[in-house]
């Protein structure tokens, strides 16, 4: 499973303060924690809503890359910010988070994607009408975007990470089932496309959120989830990933599970 570390995000108050105060030590410690916990990508979000996202994300990139040369995910809804910051990423394995079916978003990002055919891309199953309330409609948006991107850019289909958008079950108890059905249907149609999600959205508004996240991840992996934007330092989530992959036949000779158990003492 591909882990995208979620901790360097301006929606977290501690990260927002660090960005505002240019506290490099705090950010670099978050980098080290997530890499040590097994994050394949680090998601960088500097959207503080103060009109300085390009400058803030540039600073984040410089700060992170002083101590780490691993793969990164640039998390912004502004094509101009992504266009300015993408050339600053030193590792060629880089992800853009994200594109969706909104016409303005597509028009803004296509020129960047055409000139950067090696990027990974998170594809959100929403459009100008919002997030659909059915798996069928979300898959339809995904198919439209997959076809468009394959026709208009040189991105390999394996570089697309479709996010079928987990929504809180506290709002509608069907939300988990809609997401799970969408990724199952999508993988049948496009087995080479990868799937991802912002896992913790499922438990918003409920007590003991980590438990819900843990069990939802197990079910999602069984339905075809390839990746997730999570807190890699969460030991329960790491345990869930390890055991799930073992019972799903994704851990040859159970070696990863045995190693995990030994590391736990």
PASEBA-1860 file (N, C-alpha, C; in nm, 3 decimals):
! residues 265
1> XXXXXXXX> 0.083/-0.120/0.000/0.000/0.000/0.000/0.087/0.125/0.000 ~ 0.047/0.223/-0.078/0.122/0.348/-0.089/0.068/0.447/0.014 ~ 0.155/0.488/0.104/0.115/0.578/0.213/0.155/0.721/0.181 ~ 0.057/0.811/0.185/0.080/0.954/0.165/0.063/1.020/0.301 ~ 0.173/1.071/0.357/0.169/1.129/0.491/0.096/1.262/0.493 ~ -0.001/1.274/0.583/-0.092/1.388/0.583/-0.057/1.499/0.683 ~ 0.050/1.483/0.760/0.068/1.568/0.877/0.114/1.711/0.847 ~ 0.175/1.736/0.731/0.221/1.872/0.701/0.112/1.942/0.619
9> XXXXXXXX> 0.010/1.981/0.691/-0.109/2.039/0.629/-0.152/2.161/0.709 ~ -0.172/2.272/0.639/-0.202/2.399/0.706/-0.335/2.399/0.779 ~ -0.420/2.298/0.756/-0.544/2.290/0.832/-0.518/2.247/0.977 ~ -0.400/2.190/1.003/-0.359/2.161/1.141/-0.305/2.290/1.203 ~ -0.355/2.327/1.318/-0.317/2.454/1.380/-0.167/2.464/1.405 ~ -0.107/2.354/1.448/0.036/2.357/1.477/0.118/2.381/1.351 ~ 0.074/2.324/1.239/0.144/2.344/1.111/0.122/2.486/1.061 ~ -0.001/2.536/1.074/-0.030/2.674/1.033/0.059/2.772/1.109
17> XXXXXXXX> 0.076/2.751/1.238/0.163/2.839/1.318/0.308/2.829/1.271 ~ 0.351/2.707/1.242/0.489/2.686/1.197/0.514/2.757/1.064 ~ 0.416/2.752/0.974/0.431/2.821/0.845/0.435/2.972/0.865 ~ 0.345/3.023/0.948/0.340/3.167/0.973/0.467/3.218/1.038 ~ 0.522/3.140/1.131/0.642/3.183/1.204/0.772/3.137/1.138 ~ 0.757/3.063/1.027/0.873/3.005/0.956/0.958/2.920/1.052 ~ 0.887/2.832/1.123/0.952/2.742/1.219/0.999/2.617/1.145 ~ 1.119/2.624/1.089/1.172/2.514/1.009/1.192/2.388/1.091
25> XXXXXXXX> 1.235/2.404/1.216/1.263/2.287/1.301/1.138/2.203/1.321 ~ 1.024/2.266/1.342/0.898/2.193/1.362/0.863/2.113/1.236 ~ 0.868/2.178/1.121/0.834/2.112/0.996/0.929/1.996/0.968 ~ 1.056/2.018/0.990/1.155/1.913/0.962/1.140/1.794/1.055 ~ 1.095/1.817/1.176/1.068/1.706/1.268/0.949/1.624/1.218 ~ 0.847/1.693/1.165/0.732/1.622/1.108/0.775/1.537/0.988 ~ 0.866/1.589/0.910/0.919/1.513/0.796/0.984/1.385/0.844 ~ 1.072/1.396/0.940/1.147/1.280/0.990/1.054/1.175/1.051
33> XXXXXXXX> 0.955/1.219/1.128/0.860/1.127/1.191/0.787/1.044/1.086 ~ 0.740/1.112/0.981/0.660/1.043/0.881/0.743/0.949/0.795 ~ 0.863/0.991/0.760/0.949/0.902/0.682/0.988/0.779/0.763 ~ 1.020/0.800/0.888/1.058/0.687/0.973/0.941/0.590/0.991 ~ 0.818/0.642/0.984/0.699/0.558/0.999/0.658/0.490/0.868 ~ 0.731/0.518/0.759/0.705/0.448/0.634/0.630/0.523/0.526 ~ 0.617/0.656/0.537/0.546/0.732/0.435/0.622/0.728/0.302 ~ 0.552/0.694/0.194/0.613/0.694/0.061/0.614/0.834/0.001
41> XXXXXXXX> 0.507/0.910/0.026/0.498/1.050/-0.017/0.465/1.135/0.106 ~ 0.512/1.259/0.105/0.472/1.356/0.207/0.385/1.461/0.139 ~ 0.263/1.474/0.184/0.171/1.574/0.131/0.203/1.709/0.193 ~ 0.224/1.811/0.109/0.256/1.945/0.157/0.143/2.039/0.120 ~ 0.077/2.094/0.222/-0.034/2.186/0.201/-0.005/2.314/0.279 ~ -0.003/2.427/0.205/0.027/2.556/0.268/-0.087/2.655/0.251 ~ -0.208/2.604/0.231/-0.323/2.690/0.206/-0.380/2.754/0.332 ~ -0.320/2.864/0.372/-0.365/2.932/0.494/-0.477/3.032/0.467
49> XXXXXXXX> -0.507/3.058/0.339/-0.614/3.151/0.307/-0.578/3.296/0.330 ~ -0.449/3.327/0.321/-0.406/3.466/0.344/-0.343/3.528/0.219 ~ -0.360/3.462/0.104/-0.310/3.517/-0.021/-0.162/3.501/-0.043 ~ -0.097/3.413/0.033/0.048/3.394/0.017/0.082/3.246/-0.001 ~ -0.008/3.172/-0.064/0.013/3.028/-0.074/0.140/2.994/-0.152 ~ 0.166/3.065/-0.261/0.285/3.035/-0.341/0.412/3.055/-0.259 ~ 0.419/3.165/-0.187/0.537/3.191/-0.103/0.548/3.089/0.010 ~ 0.434/3.054/0.070/0.436/2.959/0.182/0.473/2.819/0.137
57> XXXXXXXX> 0.420/2.776/0.022/0.453/2.642/-0.027/0.599/2.637/-0.073 ~ 0.648/2.746/-0.130/0.789/2.753/-0.168/0.878/2.736/-0.045 ~ 0.842/2.805/0.062/0.919/2.792/0.186/0.910/2.649/0.242 ~ 0.790/2.591/0.237/0.775/2.454/0.285/0.865/2.358/0.206 ~ 0.865/2.373/0.075/0.948/2.287/-0.009/1.096/2.300/0.025 ~ 1.142/2.422/0.039/1.283/2.445/0.073/1.316/2.384/0.208 ~ 1.227/2.403/0.303/1.248/2.353/0.439/1.252/2.201/0.443 ~ 1.157/2.138/0.375/1.150/1.992/0.374/1.272/1.933/0.304
65> XXXXXXXX> 1.308/1.990/0.191/1.415/1.932/0.110/1.555/1.957/0.167 ~ 1.564/2.039/0.269/1.691/2.054/0.339/1.728/1.927/0.415 ~ 1.626/1.850/0.455/1.652/1.730/0.536/1.603/1.602/0.471 ~ 1.534/1.612/0.357/1.473/1.493/0.297/1.463/1.511/0.146 ~ 1.503/1.407/0.073/1.497/1.411/-0.074/1.396/1.310/-0.128 ~ 1.305/1.265/-0.043/1.208/1.166/-0.084/1.095/1.224/-0.166 ~ 1.002/1.137/-0.206/0.890/1.177/-0.291/0.792/1.267/-0.215 ~ 0.738/1.366/-0.287/0.647/1.464/-0.228/0.517/1.472/-0.306
73> XXXXXXXX> 0.412/1.520/-0.238/0.284/1.550/-0.303/0.252/1.696/-0.278 ~ 0.237/1.773/-0.386/0.203/1.914/-0.374/0.051/1.928/-0.370 ~ 0.001/1.977/-0.259/-0.143/1.980/-0.232/-0.193/2.123/-0.241 ~ -0.252/2.156/-0.357/-0.304/2.292/-0.377/-0.416/2.287/-0.479 ~ -0.512/2.377/-0.465/-0.620/2.389/-0.562/-0.593/2.498/-0.664 ~ -0.476/2.564/-0.654/-0.442/2.677/-0.739/-0.340/2.635/-0.844 ~ -0.377/2.628/-0.972/-0.283/2.588/-1.076/-0.159/2.678/-1.082 ~ -0.175/2.806/-1.053/-0.061/2.898/-1.056/0.042/2.862/-0.949
81> XXXXXXXX> -0.006/2.822/-0.832/0.083/2.780/-0.724/0.157/2.652/-0.764 ~ 0.085/2.557/-0.818/0.146/2.431/-0.861/0.248/2.454/-0.972 ~ 0.215/2.541/-1.066/0.305/2.571/-1.177/0.435/2.633/-1.127 ~ 0.425/2.719/-1.027/0.543/2.785/-0.972/0.628/2.691/-0.887 ~ 0.563/2.600/-0.815/0.634/2.518/-0.717/0.683/2.384/-0.771 ~ 0.617/2.330/-0.872/0.657/2.199/-0.924/0.805/2.194/-0.967 ~ 0.856/2.297/-1.036/0.998/2.292/-1.076/1.095/2.294/-0.959 ~ 1.049/2.329/-0.840/1.136/2.336/-0.723/1.156/2.200/-0.657
89> XXXXXXXX> 1.075/2.102/-0.696/1.083/1.969/-0.635/1.203/1.894/-0.695 ~ 1.292/1.848/-0.610/1.415/1.785/-0.657/1.396/1.639/-0.698 ~ 1.309/1.568/-0.628/1.284/1.429/-0.660/1.187/1.421/-0.778 ~ 1.222/1.347/-0.880/1.136/1.337/-0.999/1.007/1.261/-0.971 ~ 1.003/1.184/-0.863/0.880/1.115/-0.824/0.796/1.212/-0.742 ~ 0.706/1.281/-0.809/0.627/1.385/-0.743/0.480/1.369/-0.780 ~ 0.395/1.401/-0.685/0.251/1.388/-0.702/0.184/1.525/-0.693 ~ 0.080/1.544/-0.774/-0.002/1.665/-0.766/-0.137/1.627/-0.708
97> XXXXXXXX> -0.178/1.699/-0.607/-0.304/1.675/-0.538/-0.385/1.805/-0.540 ~ -0.473/1.829/-0.641/-0.537/1.726/-0.723/-0.607/1.795/-0.839 ~ -0.667/1.713/-0.927/-0.757/1.761/-1.032/-0.895/1.702/-1.006 ~ -0.998/1.768/-1.056/-1.133/1.712/-1.049/-1.209/1.748/-1.175 ~ -1.337/1.720/-1.179/-1.414/1.741/-1.300/-1.466/1.881/-1.322 ~ -1.429/1.975/-1.237/-1.470/2.114/-1.256/-1.398/2.171/-1.379 ~ -1.472/2.231/-1.469/-1.414/2.278/-1.595/-1.301/2.378/-1.572 ~ -1.316/2.467/-1.476/-1.211/2.566/-1.448/-1.085/2.498/-1.399
105> XXXXXXXX> -1.102/2.396/-1.316/-0.986/2.324/-1.262/-0.912/2.248/-1.373 ~ -0.989/2.186/-1.462/-0.929/2.113/-1.574/-0.850/2.208/-1.663 ~ -0.913/2.319/-1.700/-0.847/2.416/-1.789/-0.719/2.472/-1.726 ~ -0.720/2.490/-1.595/-0.604/2.545/-1.527/-0.488/2.449/-1.517 ~ -0.518/2.319/-1.506/-0.412/2.220/-1.482/-0.361/2.149/-1.607 ~ -0.441/2.142/-1.712/-0.398/2.068/-1.831/-0.265/2.116/-1.888 ~ -0.241/2.247/-1.900/-0.112/2.292/-1.953/0.006/2.242/-1.869 ~ -0.008/2.242/-1.738/0.099/2.193/-1.650/0.120/2.044/-1.668
113> XXXXXXXX> 0.013/1.969/-1.679/0.023/1.824/-1.693/0.083/1.784/-1.827 ~ 0.054/1.862/-1.932/0.109/1.832/-2.064/0.260/1.845/-2.067 ~ 0.313/1.936/-1.986/0.458/1.959/-1.987/0.530/1.883/-1.876 ~ 0.456/1.806/-1.797/0.516/1.727/-1.689/0.456/1.586/-1.690 ~ 0.487/1.508/-1.793/0.422/1.378/-1.811/0.461/1.271/-1.710 ~ 0.561/1.300/-1.625/0.604/1.200/-1.529/0.538/1.210/-1.393 ~ 0.453/1.311/-1.372/0.395/1.331/-1.240/0.289/1.226/-1.210 ~ 0.270/1.201/-1.082/0.152/1.126/-1.035/0.041/1.230/-1.012
121> XXXXXXXX> -0.084/1.189/-1.025/-0.194/1.284/-1.016/-0.311/1.225/-0.939 ~ -0.355/1.295/-0.836/-0.476/1.257/-0.764/-0.597/1.312/-0.838 ~ -0.694/1.225/-0.866/-0.812/1.261/-0.945/-0.935/1.247/-0.855 ~ -1.002/1.357/-0.829/-1.119/1.357/-0.741/-1.248/1.338/-0.820 ~ -1.337/1.253/-0.770/-1.462/1.224/-0.839/-1.571/1.324/-0.801 ~ -1.548/1.448/-0.838/-1.646/1.555/-0.822/-1.636/1.647/-0.943 ~ -1.743/1.723/-0.967/-1.742/1.816/-1.080/-1.813/1.944/-1.041 ~ -1.857/2.019/-1.140/-1.919/2.149/-1.112/-2.050/2.137/-1.036
129> XXXXXXXX> -2.108/2.019/-1.029/-2.232/1.999/-0.953/-2.205/1.952/-0.810 ~ -2.077/1.930/-0.777/-2.041/1.885/-0.643/-2.002/1.739/-0.640 ~ -2.016/1.677/-0.522/-1.983/1.536/-0.504/-2.110/1.454/-0.524 ~ -2.111/1.363/-0.620/-2.232/1.283/-0.645/-2.269/1.197/-0.524 ~ -2.397/1.165/-0.515/-2.446/1.085/-0.403/-2.457/0.937/-0.437 ~ -2.392/0.894/-0.546/-2.396/0.753/-0.582/-2.260/0.708/-0.634 ~ -2.232/0.580/-0.618/-2.107/0.523/-0.670/-2.105/0.533/-0.822 ~ -2.217/0.508/-0.885/-2.225/0.510/-1.032/-2.182/0.645/-1.089
137> XXXXXXXX> -2.230/0.753/-1.030/-2.197/0.887/-1.080/-2.051/0.921/-1.054 ~ -1.997/0.877/-0.942/-1.856/0.904/-0.913/-1.766/0.830/-1.011 ~ -1.801/0.708/-1.042/-1.723/0.630/-1.139/-1.733/0.695/-1.277 ~ -1.848/0.748/-1.310/-1.866/0.814/-1.441/-1.774/0.936/-1.452 ~ -1.764/1.013/-1.344/-1.672/1.128/-1.345/-1.528/1.080/-1.359 ~ -1.494/0.975/-1.286/-1.358/0.919/-1.294/-1.327/0.876/-1.437 ~ -1.421/0.807/-1.500/-1.399/0.761/-1.637/-1.380/0.878/-1.733 ~ -1.460/0.981/-1.715/-1.445/1.099/-1.802/-1.307/1.160/-1.788
145> XXXXXXXX> -1.260/1.173/-1.663/-1.129/1.234/-1.639/-1.015/1.144/-1.686 ~ -1.027/1.015/-1.663/-0.924/0.921/-1.710/-0.911/0.930/-1.862 ~ -1.023/0.928/-1.932/-1.020/0.936/-2.078/-0.963/1.069/-2.126 ~ -1.005/1.177/-2.061/-0.956/1.310/-2.099/-0.805/1.320/-2.079 ~ -0.758/1.275/-1.963/-0.616/1.286/-1.932/-0.532/1.199/-2.026 ~ -0.581/1.082/-2.058/-0.508/0.993/-2.148/-0.503/1.051/-2.290 ~ -0.607/1.125/-2.329/-0.611/1.185/-2.463/-0.531/1.314/-2.471 ~ -0.535/1.394/-2.365/-0.478/1.529/-2.370/-0.337/1.539/-2.314
153> XXXXXXXX> -0.293/1.439/-2.239/-0.159/1.443/-2.180/-0.088/1.311/-2.207 ~ 0.038/1.307/-2.167/0.116/1.184/-2.182/0.128/1.108/-2.050 ~ 0.041/1.140/-1.953/0.047/1.072/-1.825/0.011/0.924/-1.843 ~ 0.094/0.833/-1.793/0.057/0.691/-1.796/-0.064/0.669/-1.704 ~ -0.150/0.578/-1.742/-0.270/0.554/-1.662/-0.234/0.508/-1.522 ~ -0.118/0.442/-1.507/-0.074/0.396/-1.375/-0.039/0.512/-1.281 ~ -0.022/0.630/-1.337/0.012/0.748/-1.256/-0.111/0.819/-1.201 ~ -0.229/0.771/-1.235/-0.353/0.833/-1.188/-0.399/0.766/-1.060
161> XXXXXXXX> -0.424/0.846/-0.958/-0.471/0.799/-0.828/-0.613/0.855/-0.807 ~ -0.712/0.773/-0.835/-0.850/0.821/-0.826/-0.899/0.815/-0.682 ~ -0.949/0.928/-0.636/-1.006/0.940/-0.502/-1.158/0.947/-0.516 ~ -1.224/0.838/-0.476/-1.371/0.832/-0.486/-1.441/0.903/-0.369 ~ -1.364/0.975/-0.292/-1.413/1.071/-0.193/-1.494/1.010/-0.077 ~ -1.421/0.977/0.027/-1.482/0.933/0.152/-1.552/1.052/0.216 ~ -1.677/1.034/0.254/-1.751/1.137/0.327/-1.793/1.082/0.463 ~ -1.821/1.171/0.559/-1.850/1.125/0.695/-1.975/1.037/0.704
169> XXXXXXXX> -1.961/0.926/0.773/-2.079/0.841/0.796/-2.169/0.902/0.902 ~ -2.118/1.001/0.976/-2.202/1.069/1.075/-2.309/1.154/1.006 ~ -2.284/1.193/0.883/-2.379/1.273/0.805/-2.480/1.183/0.735 ~ -2.430/1.070/0.680/-2.515/0.974/0.609/-2.448/0.838/0.623 ~ -2.518/0.743/0.684/-2.457/0.612/0.708/-2.427/0.536/0.579 ~ -2.479/0.583/0.465/-2.449/0.519/0.337/-2.315/0.561/0.280 ~ -2.255/0.665/0.335/-2.137/0.723/0.273/-2.021/0.625/0.260 ~ -2.001/0.543/0.360/-1.894/0.445/0.352/-1.920/0.344/0.242
177> XXXXXXXX> -2.044/0.298/0.232/-2.080/0.198/0.131/-2.069/0.254/-0.010 ~ -2.106/0.380/-0.027/-2.095/0.444/-0.159/-1.949/0.447/-0.203 ~ -1.860/0.485/-0.114/-1.718/0.490/-0.147/-1.665/0.351/-0.181 ~ -1.697/0.252/-0.099/-1.647/0.117/-0.122/-1.697/0.060/-0.255 ~ -1.823/0.084/-0.286/-1.877/0.037/-0.414/-1.808/0.106/-0.531 ~ -1.781/0.235/-0.515/-1.717/0.310/-0.623/-1.578/0.256/-0.654 ~ -1.499/0.227/-0.551/-1.364/0.178/-0.581/-1.368/0.036/-0.638 ~ -1.463/-0.044/-0.594/-1.477/-0.179/-0.652/-1.512/-0.170/-0.800
185> XXXXXXXX> -1.609/-0.085/-0.833/-1.653/-0.071/-0.972/-1.542/-0.010/-1.058 ~ -1.471/0.086/-1.004/-1.364/0.151/-1.080/-1.251/0.054/-1.112 ~ -1.213/-0.028/-1.014/-1.103/-0.122/-1.036/-1.140/-0.229/-1.139 ~ -1.268/-0.263/-1.148/-1.312/-0.358/-1.251/-1.296/-0.298/-1.391 ~ -1.328/-0.169/-1.402/-1.321/-0.102/-1.532/-1.179/-0.062/-1.569 ~ -1.101/-0.021/-1.469/-0.966/0.030/-1.494/-0.869/-0.029/-1.391 ~ -0.833/-0.154/-1.408/-0.748/-0.220/-1.308/-0.609/-0.159/-1.292 ~ -0.561/-0.087/-1.394/-0.428/-0.027/-1.384/-0.429/0.108/-1.313
193> XXXXXXXX> -0.545/0.169/-1.305/-0.558/0.295/-1.230/-0.546/0.266/-1.081 ~ -0.480/0.353/-1.008/-0.469/0.337/-0.863/-0.582/0.412/-0.793 ~ -0.615/0.368/-0.673/-0.718/0.435/-0.594/-0.655/0.488/-0.465 ~ -0.709/0.598/-0.418/-0.660/0.657/-0.294/-0.776/0.723/-0.223 ~ -0.751/0.779/-0.104/-0.857/0.850/-0.031/-0.798/0.925/0.087 ~ -0.874/1.023/0.133/-0.846/1.087/0.261/-0.921/1.009/0.367 ~ -0.856/0.911/0.424/-0.923/0.810/0.505/-1.001/0.866/0.624 ~ -0.943/0.961/0.696/-1.001/1.005/0.823/-1.134/1.079/0.807
201> XXXXXXXX> -1.170/1.118/0.683/-1.299/1.185/0.662/-1.416/1.096/0.706 ~ -1.399/0.965/0.699/-1.509/0.875/0.728/-1.560/0.889/0.870 ~ -1.471/0.924/0.962/-1.508/0.925/1.104/-1.539/1.063/1.160 ~ -1.540/1.164/1.074/-1.561/1.302/1.122/-1.691/1.313/1.202 ~ -1.679/1.377/1.319/-1.796/1.400/1.403/-1.833/1.287/1.497 ~ -1.754/1.181/1.499/-1.785/1.066/1.583/-1.676/1.043/1.689 ~ -1.712/0.979/1.800/-1.609/0.947/1.902/-1.519/0.832/1.856 ~ -1.403/0.824/1.920/-1.305/0.718/1.891/-1.280/0.705/1.741
209> XXXXXXXX> -1.246/0.816/1.681/-1.230/0.822/1.536/-1.123/0.725/1.485 ~ -1.015/0.707/1.560/-0.907/0.622/1.513/-0.952/0.478/1.491 ~ -1.043/0.431/1.578/-1.094/0.295/1.562/-1.174/0.281/1.432 ~ -1.257/0.380/1.406/-1.336/0.377/1.282/-1.243/0.379/1.162 ~ -1.143/0.468/1.165/-1.048/0.477/1.054/-0.978/0.343/1.030 ~ -0.939/0.279/1.140/-0.865/0.153/1.132/-0.948/0.045/1.062 ~ -1.072/0.028/1.104/-1.154/-0.079/1.047/-1.201/-0.044/0.905 ~ -1.224/0.082/0.881/-1.264/0.122/0.745/-1.150/0.098/0.647
217> XXXXXXXX> -1.028/0.120/0.691/-0.912/0.094/0.606/-0.904/-0.053/0.569 ~ -0.929/-0.141/0.665/-0.925/-0.285/0.638/-1.024/-0.322/0.527 ~ -1.147/-0.274/0.539/-1.250/-0.304/0.439/-1.213/-0.243/0.304 ~ -1.159/-0.121/0.306/-1.123/-0.052/0.182/-1.014/-0.126/0.107 ~ -0.916/-0.177/0.179/-0.810/-0.254/0.115/-0.866/-0.379/0.047 ~ -0.962/-0.441/0.111/-1.024/-0.560/0.052/-1.104/-0.526/-0.074 ~ -1.149/-0.401/-0.085/-1.228/-0.359/-0.201/-1.142/-0.304/-0.315 ~ -1.011/-0.289/-0.291/-0.924/-0.244/-0.399/-0.852/-0.114/-0.375
225> XXXXXXXX> -0.848/-0.066/-0.253/-0.775/0.058/-0.225/-0.625/0.034/-0.236 ~ -0.557/0.122/-0.311/-0.413/0.108/-0.333/-0.331/0.203/-0.247 ~ -0.393/0.309/-0.200/-0.320/0.416/-0.134/-0.413/0.491/-0.041 ~ -0.355/0.564/0.054/-0.438/0.648/0.141/-0.355/0.763/0.195 ~ -0.422/0.874/0.213/-0.361/0.991/0.278/-0.393/0.977/0.426 ~ -0.291/0.941/0.503/-0.311/0.908/0.644/-0.197/0.964/0.729 ~ -0.214/0.950/0.860/-0.106/0.980/0.953/-0.023/0.853/0.970 ~ 0.096/0.847/0.910/0.173/0.722/0.916/0.229/0.691/1.053
233> XXXXXXXX> 0.226/0.790/1.143/0.277/0.765/1.279/0.174/0.698/1.368 ~ 0.053/0.679/1.317/-0.053/0.611/1.391/-0.025/0.461/1.389 ~ 0.016/0.405/1.501/0.057/0.264/1.506/-0.058/0.169/1.478 ~ -0.180/0.207/1.519/-0.295/0.120/1.492/-0.324/0.111/1.343 ~ -0.309/0.223/1.273/-0.329/0.222/1.128/-0.222/0.136/1.061 ~ -0.100/0.149/1.106/0.009/0.069/1.048/-0.016/-0.080/1.070 ~ -0.066/-0.114/1.189/-0.098/-0.253/1.219/-0.209/-0.303/1.126 ~ -0.310/-0.219/1.105/-0.422/-0.257/1.018/-0.374/-0.281/0.876
241> XXXXXXXX> -0.285/-0.196/0.827/-0.230/-0.213/0.692/-0.155/-0.345/0.682 ~ -0.068/-0.369/0.777/0.016/-0.488/0.773/-0.067/-0.617/0.776 ~ -0.159/-0.625/0.869/-0.239/-0.747/0.883/-0.332/-0.765/0.763 ~ -0.392/-0.656/0.715/-0.482/-0.664/0.600/-0.410/-0.716/0.478 ~ -0.292/-0.662/0.451/-0.218/-0.707/0.334/-0.178/-0.854/0.345 ~ -0.153/-0.897/0.467/-0.117/-1.037/0.488/-0.235/-1.130/0.457 ~ -0.352/-1.100/0.512/-0.467/-1.189/0.491/-0.524/-1.177/0.350 ~ -0.492/-1.067/0.280/-0.539/-1.050/0.143/-0.442/-1.108/0.040
249> XXXXXXXX> -0.338/-1.175/0.089/-0.244/-1.239/-0.001/-0.147/-1.144/-0.067 ~ -0.125/-1.027/-0.006/-0.035/-0.927/-0.062/0.100/-0.924/0.010 ~ 0.125/-1.023/0.093/0.249/-1.029/0.173/0.309/-1.168/0.157 ~ 0.399/-1.183/0.059/0.452/-1.315/0.025/0.522/-1.379/0.145 ~ 0.479/-1.502/0.174/0.531/-1.579/0.287/0.512/-1.507/0.423 ~ 0.424/-1.407/0.424/0.393/-1.331/0.548/0.519/-1.265/0.607 ~ 0.615/-1.234/0.522/0.742/-1.180/0.572/0.726/-1.042/0.635 ~ 0.643/-0.957/0.574/0.623/-0.823/0.631/0.555/-0.831/0.767
257> XXXXXXXX> 0.459/-0.924/0.778/0.390/-0.941/0.905/0.485/-0.992/1.013 ~ 0.569/-1.089/0.978/0.666/-1.142/1.075/0.763/-1.033/1.119 ~ 0.809/-0.954/1.023/0.900/-0.843/1.056/0.832/-0.743/1.147 ~ 0.705/-0.712/1.116/0.628/-0.617/1.198/0.616/-0.666/1.341 ~ 0.586/-0.793/1.357/0.571/-0.850/1.492/0.703/-0.846/1.569 ~ 0.812/-0.872/1.501/0.942/-0.868/1.568/0.975/-0.726/1.613 ~ 0.938/-0.629/1.530/0.966/-0.490/1.566/0.884/-0.443/1.685 ~ 0.769/-0.506/1.705/0.685/-0.471/1.820/0.737/-0.529/1.950
265> X> 0.834/-0.618/1.939/0.893/-0.679/2.060/0.810/-0.792/2.114
END
